[in-house]
Amino acid sequence: MNALRRSTTLHIHSTAELAGRVESAGAALDKKHREKGQEPLRRKPVLVPIDTRASETGIELAPWQVLHALSRGYTLAGQGMARGLAEHWLSLKFCEALDGNRAGAMDLTDKGRTPERWYKSMQARELAVGFGLAAAEQLVQERYPDHSVSVVEASTVLRAGWPLAVSQRNKTGRPRPDYLIEAWKPGEPSKITFVACRGNHQKAGKRSGRTRSTTIQQLIKGSELTEGMQIGPWNSVPCLVLSTEILGQGGVVVNVLQSPGEAALPLRLPNAPGNADEEIPDKSGVPYPNAIHMPARAGRRARNVDGFQIGTGDLAWFGQLLARTGAAGLSAFSGGGRNTAQYLTARQGREHYEAPAAAATSSTDDAEFHVGGVRFVGTDHVFRIDSVRVEAFSGMADSLYELIRKGSVEEYREEASRFRATLRGAAESAGWNGPLSVRPDGTLMALSILPVRKRRVP
């Protein structure tokens, strides 16, 4: 429990050398495709190091904050009969996997370093989301310090307008970012950033300190995924591609490169037509083939290519969709059930949340938690770490959740912006003796040890 709440340094690796190695490896890959008579896969034309202090100092955060980011990232993706348990356990199973090392850096524990072989790939994939999103959110927050930041899974958003499979015979998913980060502030247009997160167990060389080829390939893959979606003019959306070395030199290392840009959604006004409180339907028929227009560049003529393109005429709808999907994620994280369903379209999985919820397998918003004078409402689940019974709580500040519950997205955003300082103060003065994470969006995740119960053994 102490390890989960202890603040450590998450190393961020972002250098010109890393960008150069990715560019060289990508060029070699393109050459192989051409030799085979194949068209090279599209990638971001430019990947450069991030230009923030995080690349020099790292990011200070506790393992529990990483698990909070992981849990929020997967909230709407874990739909099913036992979604409540699944969404919690997805992050809670890593409770004994993370700690700080002697140098104060984020690292794996002995248990985290010895997973079963089949479990290794899952550990890399899921922890990469936690580390990648925690780093990406902080980088976006640093770029827009007076904005709030929301993370939405890209597939859940895109289901409202596009089928994600290429065809019934070919189930390969179409390239798209893993997540969309929306930096928003009432009265201003939202800023969008695409994120692709990958992870691996490869170790860096002791002498050179260079990352292994797996990391380079994962960054190349991230460049391909983020290129598959465009908002407005081609290549105008900033992107972050991240590859986390779980066993990096000196601890966990997040390798990150960016594709610069600036993309804003149309300004919405509360109580005006097109605000996020209005229910919106699926937008059928949005084209995927030849949807993206690429201007002439690098000696090639202008051309149209396949992809997820949000054109000028769809920007307002997409802004509503993004805000409402984000609200659904907040409600689901707090056990909202049918409160969640009101924000999702049919193709986004609304029926999963309209079904009656059972507290044994689903999340039910009937629990409360008090921190620093702020009341939080949400859901809880009890599980075991060895022989110790532990209770996990996830929820939102009561006043903010009430707005989400009654469908007032725009009012929630206004109140959340005013409430940020209160939430920060509540977290700092909590006096809680267990892992605790409070985010600016009003969500909280906490862990506590339950009292020992005496049992009669027959």
Residue pairs with C-beta under 8 A, 6 or more apart in sequence:
1 433
1 434
1 435
1 447
1 449
3 63
3 98
3 99
3 100
3 109
4 62
4 63
4 64
4 67
4 95
4 98
4 435
4 447
5 62
5 64
5 434
5 435
5 436
6 62
6 63
6 99
6 100
7 60
7 61
7 62
8 60
8 61
8 62
8 63
8 99
8 100
8 104
8 105
8 106
8 107
8 251
9 57
9 58
9 59
9 60
9 100
9 104
9 105
9 106
9 251
10 58
10 59
10 60
10 61
10 66
10 105
10 106
10 131
10 134
10 135
10 252
10 254
11 58
11 105
11 106
11 248
11 250
11 251
11 252
11 253
11 254
12 50
12 54
12 55
12 58
12 59
12 135
12 253
12 254
12 256
13 55
13 211
13 248
13 253
13 254
13 255
13 256
14 49
14 50
14 55
14 255
14 256
14 257
14 258
15 49
15 55
16 48
16 49
18 49
18 211
18 219
18 255
18 257
19 47
19 48
19 49
19 257
21 210
21 211
21 216
22 47
22 216
22 219
22 220
22 223
22 257
23 47
25 213
25 216
25 217
25 220
26 43
26 220
26 223
29 40
29 41
29 220
30 40
33 39
33 40
33 41
34 40
41 224
42 224
42 227
42 228
42 305
43 220
43 223
43 224
43 227
44 223
44 226
44 227
44 235
44 239
44 241
44 259
45 235
45 259
45 297
45 298
46 259
46 260
47 219
47 223
47 241
47 257
47 258
47 259
48 257
48 258
48 259
48 260
49 55
49 257
49 258
50 139
50 240
50 256
50 257
50 258
52 139
52 142
52 143
53 142
54 135
54 138
54 139
54 142
55 256
58 105
59 134
59 135
59 138
61 106
61 134
61 138
62 435
62 437
63 98
63 99
63 106
63 435
64 435
64 436
64 437
64 445
64 447
65 134
65 437
66 98
66 106
66 127
66 130
66 131
66 134
67 91
67 92
67 94
67 95
67 98
67 130
67 437
67 445
68 91
68 437
68 439
68 443
68 445
69 129
69 130
69 133
69 134
69 137
69 151
70 90
70 91
70 94
70 126
70 127
70 129
70 130
70 133
71 87
71 88
71 90
71 91
71 333
71 394
71 445
72 133
72 151
72 329
72 333
72 439
72 443
73 129
73 130
73 133
73 151
73 153
73 179
74 87
74 90
74 91
74 126
74 129
74 153
75 87
75 329
75 332
75 333
76 153
76 156
76 325
76 328
76 329
76 332
76 348
76 349
77 153
77 155
77 156
78 86
78 87
78 90
79 349
79 352
80 86
80 352
81 361
82 361
82 362
83 332
83 352
83 361
83 362
83 363
84 335
84 357
84 361
84 362
84 363
84 364
84 379
84 381
85 361
85 381
87 332
87 333
87 363
88 363
88 381
88 383
88 392
88 394
89 383
90 126
91 126
91 130
92 383
92 392
94 112
94 123
94 126
94 127
94 130
95 385
95 390
95 447
96 109
96 111
96 112
96 385
97 108
97 109
97 111
97 112
97 123
97 127
98 106
98 107
98 108
98 109
98 112
99 107
99 108
99 109
99 112
100 106
100 107
100 251
101 107
101 250
101 251
103 250
103 251
105 250
105 251
105 252
106 131
106 251
106 252
107 251
107 252
108 246
108 247
108 252
112 123
113 247
115 123
120 201
123 201
123 246
124 199
124 200
124 201
124 244
124 246
125 198
125 199
127 199
127 244
127 246
128 197
128 198
128 199
128 200
128 242
128 243
128 244
128 246
129 178
129 197
129 199
131 197
131 199
131 242
131 244
131 252
131 254
132 195
132 197
132 198
132 199
132 242
132 244
132 254
133 151
133 179
133 195
133 197
135 242
135 254
135 256
136 179
136 181
136 193
136 195
136 197
136 240
136 242
136 256
137 149
137 151
137 181
139 240
139 256
140 149
140 181
140 183
140 193
140 240
141 147
141 149
141 183
143 183
144 183
144 185
144 191
146 185
147 183
147 184
147 185
147 188
147 191
148 183
148 184
148 185
148 413
148 416
148 417
148 420
148 440
148 441
149 181
149 182
149 183
149 184
149 440
149 441
150 181
150 182
150 184
150 326
150 329
150 441
151 179
151 180
151 181
151 182
151 195
151 326
151 329
152 179
152 180
152 181
152 182
152 322
152 325
152 326
152 329
153 178
153 179
153 329
154 176
154 177
154 178
154 179
154 180
154 194
154 229
155 164
155 173
155 176
156 325
156 348
156 349
157 180
157 321
157 322
157 325
157 348
158 164
158 176
158 229
158 308
159 345
159 347
159 348
159 349
160 280
160 282
160 283
160 321
160 325
160 345
160 347
160 348
161 282
161 283
161 284
161 286
161 314
161 321
162 174
162 286
162 288
162 308
163 288
164 173
164 174
164 176
165 171
165 172
165 173
165 174
166 172
166 173
166 174
174 228
174 288
174 306
174 307
174 308
175 224
175 225
175 227
175 228
175 229
175 307
176 225
176 228
176 229
176 308
177 194
177 195
177 196
177 225
177 226
177 228
177 229
177 239
178 195
178 196
178 197
178 225
179 194
179 195
179 196
179 197
180 192
180 193
180 194
180 195
180 322
181 192
181 193
181 194
181 195
182 190
182 191
182 192
182 265
182 322
182 323
182 326
183 190
183 191
183 192
183 193
184 190
184 191
184 323
184 413
185 417
186 270
186 410
186 413
186 414
186 417
187 267
188 267
189 264
189 265
189 266
189 267
190 264
190 265
190 319
190 322
190 323
191 262
191 263
191 264
192 231
192 237
192 238
192 263
192 264
192 265
192 322
193 237
193 238
193 239
193 240
194 226
194 229
194 237
194 238
194 239
194 240
195 226
195 239
195 240
195 241
195 242
196 221
196 222
196 223
196 225
196 226
196 239
196 240
196 241
196 242
197 222
197 242
197 244
198 218
198 219
198 221
198 222
198 242
198 243
198 244
199 218
199 243
199 244
199 245
199 246
200 212
200 214
200 215
200 218
200 243
200 244
200 245
200 246
201 246
201 247
202 211
202 212
202 213
202 214
202 215
202 245
202 247
203 212
203 245
203 247
203 248
203 249
204 210
204 211
204 212
204 245
204 248
204 249
204 253
205 212
206 249
209 249
211 243
211 245
211 253
211 255
214 243
215 243
215 245
215 255
218 243
219 241
219 243
219 255
219 257
222 241
222 242
222 243
223 239
223 241
223 259
225 241
226 239
226 241
226 259
227 307
228 307
228 308
229 237
229 307
229 308
229 309
229 310
230 236
230 237
230 292
230 307
230 308
230 309
230 310
231 237
231 263
231 265
231 310
231 315
231 318
232 263
232 310
232 311
232 312
232 315
234 292
234 293
234 294
234 295
235 259
235 261
236 261
236 262
236 263
237 261
237 263
238 258
238 259
238 260
238 261
238 262
238 263
239 258
239 259
239 261
240 256
240 257
240 258
241 256
241 257
241 258
241 259
242 254
242 255
242 256
243 254
243 255
243 256
244 252
244 253
244 254
244 255
245 252
245 253
245 254
245 255
246 252
265 315
265 316
265 318
265 319
265 322
266 274
266 315
266 316
266 319
268 274
268 275
268 276
268 316
268 319
268 320
268 323
268 410
269 275
270 277
270 410
270 411
270 414
271 410
274 316
274 320
275 320
275 409
275 410
276 319
276 320
276 323
276 324
276 327
276 409
276 410
277 407
277 408
277 409
277 410
278 320
279 342
280 317
280 320
280 321
280 324
280 345
281 345
282 345
282 346
282 347
282 348
283 314
283 317
286 314
287 309
288 306
288 307
288 308
289 306
290 304
290 305
290 306
291 304
291 306
291 307
291 308
291 309
292 304
292 305
292 306
292 307
292 309
293 302
293 303
293 304
293 309
294 302
294 303
294 304
294 305
295 302
296 302
310 318
323 409
323 413
324 343
324 344
324 409
325 343
325 344
325 348
327 343
327 404
327 409
327 412
328 340
328 343
328 344
328 348
330 336
330 396
330 401
330 404
330 441
330 442
330 443
331 339
331 340
331 343
331 401
331 404
331 405
332 340
332 353
332 363
333 378
333 394
333 395
333 396
333 443
334 363
334 365
334 377
334 378
334 379
334 394
334 395
334 396
334 401
334 404
334 443
335 357
335 362
335 363
335 364
335 365
335 366
335 367
335 378
335 379
335 394
335 395
336 353
336 363
336 365
336 404
336 405
337 353
337 357
337 362
337 363
337 364
337 365
338 353
338 354
338 357
339 365
339 404
339 405
340 353
341 350
341 351
341 353
341 354
342 407
343 407
343 409
344 350
344 353
357 363
357 364
359 366
363 379
363 394
364 379
365 377
365 378
365 379
365 395
365 401
366 379
367 377
367 378
367 379
367 380
367 393
367 395
368 375
368 376
368 377
368 378
368 395
368 398
369 375
369 376
369 377
369 378
369 393
369 395
369 444
369 446
370 376
371 426
371 427
371 430
371 432
371 436
371 438
371 444
371 446
372 425
372 426
372 427
372 428
372 429
372 430
372 431
373 426
374 397
374 398
374 422
374 423
374 426
375 397
375 398
376 393
376 395
376 396
376 397
376 398
376 401
376 444
377 395
377 396
377 398
377 401
378 393
378 394
378 395
378 396
378 401
378 444
379 393
379 394
379 395
380 391
380 392
380 393
380 394
381 391
381 392
382 389
382 390
382 391
382 392
382 450
383 389
383 390
383 392
384 390
388 449
389 449
389 450
389 452
389 453
390 447
390 448
390 449
390 450
391 447
391 448
391 449
391 450
392 445
392 446
392 447
393 444
393 445
393 446
393 447
393 448
394 443
394 444
394 445
395 401
395 443
395 444
396 404
396 442
396 443
396 444
397 419
397 423
397 442
397 444
399 415
399 419
400 412
400 415
400 416
400 419
400 442
401 442
403 409
403 411
403 412
403 415
404 412
416 440
416 441
416 442
419 442
420 440
423 438
423 439
423 440
423 442
424 438
424 440
426 438
427 436
427 437
427 438
430 436
432 446
434 446
434 447
434 448
434 449
435 446
435 447
436 444
436 445
436 446
436 447
437 444
437 445
437 446
438 444
